[in-house]
Amino acid sequence: MKQWLADRGLHYLFLLFSAVLGVAVAVVSVWADGAQGNDKRLWALIAGVCAFGVVLITHLERRLVEKGRARAELRAAEAEAHLTQAYSTALQPLSDRVRQLTTLYGSVARLPASTPAQTVSDIERERRQILDAVLFAAVTLTAPPVGPTFVPRARCSFYLYDAATGDFTLEGTQPGHRTPRSVIDPVGAAHMRNEILGGGGKTFRIDGKNEPHSYLIPVGTGYKAVIAVPVIHGTEKVGILSVDAPEYSDFTGAHVTLMESLANILAASYALK
């Protein structure tokens, strides 16, 4: 009961005052109908004050509703950040172990050259589903949609690396309404190859301080922040998993760990072939 009064009591109090003042306007209008001179002006003034009170109470209640919605969105964002931190600390060591296990298994039990085409197709389909799940997880757990439109704010992409040519090709992205470049230009490819995949792999982050810009997102795309992580199993460089967000503040240190965990899962799927 106390919690209900705390949550809804002020709302109903405003509603009561608004109703009383609304009735007062109607009553005063009736009483002032036959008045003359100063009496009529007095009744008109009283009616005006009551009407102004109704408008003022409506405005105050709307402001309270807006503040309540803003607090709810802030709490939701904080809860999301804490949840991401929990996922990251639990998922990262587990995903790393899975990647190591699949790499070891893939190195000693590779599929024979005579593998049926249907089996190869089935493996590719399963790998594609893993990629889609990784992209969705990155978008959902880093910069989730917010009201009132709830349009996805983050964008996650996976660039497959071709060791023979040194090029990167877009293998998948979510969401699909703002797709990145399908092929990275030579300067950007060199940056990704040397700075992210090179030396055993190193996570690259655009935070607006240490790194202000990335070849992964050209100016004018609407994204500022970037976390790009290498996807590697054993000594094989598979590609780069990159997530973008509109603001630098959208990403935290926990998101870096999360993306590294997702990259490990993706690498494990490519180790089995």
N, C-alpha and C positions, 0 to 999 in steps of 0.2 A: 504493500500500500504506500509506504513512504517513498519507494523508488518510483512508483507511478506518479505520485504527486510531484516529485522532483523533475521527472521527465515531461509531464504533461500539464502540471498545475498552472504554470505561467501562461501556457497557451489558452487554457480554458478561462483564466482570469481576464486575458485580453479579449477573448470572445465575449465574455459577460459584459465588460465595459463597453465594447463596441455595440452590443445589442441594446444596452441601456441608453447610450447616447443616440442611437438610431431611433429608438422609440421616442426619446425626448424631442428630437427634431420634428417628428410627426405630431406629437402632442402640442408642442409650442406653435406649430403652423396652424393647428385648429384654434387654439386659444387666441392667437394674434389675428385671426381672420376678421373679427369685428372691431379691433382696436383702432384708435386714431392717434395722430400726433406722436407725443413722446412715448406713450405706451407701445405704440406699434413699432417704433424704432428700438425700444428696449427688447421687445419680444424677438425682433429680427436679429438683434445682436446676440441674444441667448441662443437662437437657432443656429446662427453662424458659428458660435463657439462650439456648440455640440457637433455640428458637421465637421468642423476642423478637428475635433477630438477623434471622431471616427477615422478620418484620413490619417491622423498622426498614429493612432493605435495600429492601423493596418500597416503603415510603414515600419513601425517598430517590430511588429511580428515578422514581417518579411525579412528584416535585417537579422533577427534572431534565427530564422530558418536558414538564411544564407551562411551565417557564422557556424551554425550547427553542421551544415553540409561541408563547409571547409574543414572543420575539425575532424569530421568523419573521414574525409579524403586524406588528411594528414596522417591520421591514425592508421588508415589502411596502407599508406605508403610506408610508414614505419614498420608495420607488421610484415609487409612484403620484404623489407630490407632484412629484418631479423630472420625471416624464413629463408631468405637467400643465403644468409650467413650460415644457418644451420645445415642447409642442403650442401653448401660448399665444403664445410669441414667434414661432413660425413661422406660425401660423394667423391671427393678428390682422391683420397688414398685407395678407395675401392675401385674407382675407374682406372687408376694407374695399374693396379694389380691385374685387372681384367685385360688391359692392353698388353702387359708383359706376358700373361699366360697365353693369349691368342697369338702373340708374335712368336713365342716359343713353339707352340703347336703348329702354326703355319709354316715354320721353317723346317720341320721334320716330317710333316704330313701334308704336303702340297697335293693338290688335285692332279691326277695324271693328265697327260695331253689328250688322251682318248675319252675324257669326260663327256657324257652325252650333252648335247646342246640344251636340252630341257633342264638339266641340273644346273648348268651355267646360268641359264635364264632365271631359274628359281633363286639362285644365290644373289644375282643382280637385283631382283625384285625385293628380296629381304633387305639388302644393303640400302636400297633406295628408301624403304620404309624407315630404316634407322636414321638415315640422313634427314628425312622430313621431320621425324620426332625430335632430333637434335636441334634443328632450326626453330621448330615451334617452342621447344623448351627455352632456348636462348631469348626469344622475343618475349615470352611470357614472364620469365623470371628476372629479366634485367630492367627494362623500362616498360612495364605493363600499360595497357590503355587506361585512360582516365576520362571521367565524364566531362561534359554531357554527351559527347559524340562517341566515346569509347573506340576511337580509331587507333590501331596499333601505332605506337610511337617508335619502338625499336625496329630494326631491320637486320636480319642475320643472313649471311651468304657464305657459301662454301666454294672456294676456287680450287679446282683440281690442277695439280702440277704435272707438267710433262717434262720428265727428266731429259728426254732426247732433244727437245727444242728449247727448254728453259722457259716456256710460256705457261700462263695460267688461263684456264677457261672456267667460266661460271658454271658450276654443276647444279646448284640449287639455291633458292632464296625465298624468304618469307618476311613480310607479306608480299603478295605479288603485284600490288598496285603501284609500287615505286621501285622498280627493279634497278639494280646497279648496272654498270657496264658489263657486257657479256665477255669481253676480252680486255685484259689489262694491257696498257701501252708499254713499250720497252723500258721506259724510265721507271714506271711503277713496278713492272715485273722484276727489274734488277733490285729495287728496294725490298720487295717481298722475298725474293730469293736469297739475298745476302743478309738482310737485317732480321728476318723472321725465321726462315728455314735454315739459314746458315749456322754453322757451329753447333749442330745438334738441336737447334730450335730455341727461340727466345720470344716470349710474349711481348707484343708491341701495343702500347696504349697512347691514345691522344687524349690528354686531360686538360689542355689549354694552358698548362704551365710548363712542364718539361718538354712536351711536344705539342705544338700549336696546330699542325696540319698533317694530313696524310694523303698520299696518292690514291688511297682506296676510295676516298670520297671527294670528288671535285667540288670546287666552290660553287654555291648556288643550289646544292641538292637538298638543303634543309636539315642536314645532319652535321654535327660538330664532333661529338665524342666517338671514339673507336676503341675497341679491344680486338686485336687480331692475334690469334694463337696458332702455332704450327701444329699440323696433324702429321705425326711421324710414328712409324712402328719399326723397331729395330734400327736399321740404317736407311730404310726407305722413306723418302720424303713424299708424302701423299698429297698435301695441299695446305691451304690456310682457311681457317674458320674465323670469320669476321662479323662482329655485331656493331651496329651504328645506333646512335641516339641523338635526339635534337639538341640536348644540353649536356655540358660537361658534368654537371651535378647529377645526371641520371645514373652514372656509374660509380661504384665504390670498389674498394679493394676486394670485397667478397665476390663481386661480379667477375673479377679477373680469375679467381680460383674456380668459380663456376664454369667459365668458358674453357679453362684448361681441362676440367673434368669432362665436359662434353666433347672436347677434342680427343681425349683419350678413348672415349666410347666410339667415336667415329673412326679413329685409327684402328681399333680392334676389329671393326667390321671389314676394313680393307686388308687386314693381315690374313684373313681366311680366304684363300683363293688358290 
